[in-house]
Amino acid sequence: MRKYLYPILVLCFGAAIAALFFFRKPELIPKLKERHGDLTLGGEWLNTKNAIGGLMAEIRAKPDDNKPKLLLAQAYMQEARVTGDHPYYDMAAMQLLNGILKKEPKNFEALCCKASLCLTQHHFSEGLAVAQQAVEINPHNAFVYGLLCDANVELGRYDEAVKMADKMNQVRPDLRSYSRVSYLREIYGDYPGAIEAMDMAAKAGYPGLEQTGWARTTLGHLYENTGDLIKAENQYRQTLQERPFYAYALAGLGRVEKARQNYPAAIEYFRKARATVKDYAFADELTDLYRLNHEPAKATQMAKEAISMLAEDAKEADENEEMGHYADRELAYAYLKTNELDKALAHAKLEYDRRPDNIDVNETRAWVHYKRGEYKDAQTYMAKARRTRSQNPTLLCRAGLIATKNGNAAEGQALIRKALSTNPYLSMDLADEGKKLLAAN
């Protein structure tokens, strides 16, 4: 009997292995969604479908190979940028990355992608922690220093962000590194330097790519903030020549027309942008435009839509520690537009509790307190918001209004004049309030 035991055991072991191979539950791989409208035009969509189809075939053929899964995660992260469908594609990419990191905890590229996703979802502390893991594995990579720069900026650690941007440029000066330099220069009040660096970023990019379109559109927005509508418009139109139907360039042209008080044209640009990409900001801008164009019902509809989009993101973030877009700062501003001041303050506080050193978060909280008539509180947070000496005209005008309400009329008027001279096309309600205050004094 014993002589038959070994062959039987071998046979049983082989059968067990075969059963594991043939009957194991296959890993569910998120699928590519169809694009719609203008995003289907041109060769990019066809190339994207072919590339992702090839990756899916590789994954089916080699389910234990992490390389095609990583490439698919990266492709989905890019698809989120192009379509604005971050809820689906960011979750899909995170699912793939977590699967990779479960098997390979020190996979450098997967860690970088995960850190980038955390930052996209406004999970800034988590993004910083993951990027720090990655840089310990490879301290000679430019991209990881860009992630560290972004995370430190969002957490209000600006000196550390500058160090990371310097390291990034030492390793590889390109579109991504120049854009970080631009943003930091803007934070520290150097608009000419910010424009110079973003111009370098746009020129370093390949015409037609989404990243290049983003850089050129950001350059246009810098020109907007300094009141140069002609240069801003030129950047947006050049972007659309290189990448037709790019939603953020359409939105840029919408803001230019809004500044010129051509509201019907501005509305049409934002409607086109909104039809192309999912972004609450387009509904938010349309809220203001419909009010300016004396269409209050449509303004109310857009305000509710913006809040609904943001609230859905915030709810997902509260329920999922790893994913879901924190949107409390944006919700604070959205609720100001519907005059729901208690909700605005609640969301401003939530964002402040997450990152109390960020200047934009402090500006938001200051402005909410101002709108509530809590001027001393507004001054406290505005002082923190201005600690980098940013020359953003919206920030300066708000600071001037707050200073005036706190009895510092001379300082307040000087700040308002500075804001209006930097950008004569400030948001109409803010500019009007500033001008009325100057006229009264």
Secondary structure as UniProt FT lines:
FT   HELIX           2..23
FT   HELIX           37..40
FT   HELIX           43..61
FT   TURN            63..64
FT   HELIX           66..83
FT   HELIX           86..103
FT   TURN            105..106
FT   HELIX           108..120
FT   TURN            121..122
FT   HELIX           124..137
FT   TURN            139..140
FT   HELIX           142..154
FT   TURN            155..156
FT   HELIX           158..171
FT   HELIX           175..187
FT   TURN            188..189
FT   HELIX           191..204
FT   TURN            207..208
FT   HELIX           210..225
FT   TURN            226..227
FT   HELIX           229..242
FT   TURN            244..245
FT   HELIX           247..259
FT   TURN            260..261
FT   HELIX           263..276
FT   HELIX           280..292
FT   TURN            293..294
FT   HELIX           296..319
FT   HELIX           328..337
FT   TURN            338..339
FT   HELIX           341..354
FT   TURN            356..357
FT   HELIX           359..371
FT   TURN            372..373
FT   HELIX           375..385
FT   TURN            386..388
FT   HELIX           393..405
FT   TURN            406..407
FT   HELIX           409..422
FT   TURN            424..425
FT   HELIX           428..440
//
